[in-house]
């Protein structure tokens, strides 16, 4: 796993462990982490799939504003690392 993906997984893990984030969103974050940790796929494919998951999450009305900003930052990191 590349260093950039490892950093993104760590950031997503922080959001997943944040108790102020609703459970359904934390499950979607876990899905994105699982996608990024998959073996046998290129970094670009994993990043694209994770961005799709995170785009869906960022549009959730129950998402705290600070967490939305964190997700946008993570999406930016994934898109710049392709």
C-alpha positions, 0 to 999 in steps of 0.5 A: 500500500502506498504511503498516500493511501496509508495516510488517507486510511489513517485519516478515515480511521479517525473519522470512523472512531469519532463518536459524534459521527452518525453510525450510518456514516461511520459504516460508509467510512469503513467501506471506503477504508476496506476498498483502500485496503483491498489487495490486487487492485491498482491505487487508481482503481482503489482511489476511484472507488473510495472517492465514490463512497466518500462523495455519497457520504459528504452529501448526507445531511446528518454529517457534522460540518467539521467532518464534511470538511475532513472528507472533502480534504481526504477526497482531494488527497485521493484525487491528487494522488491518482 
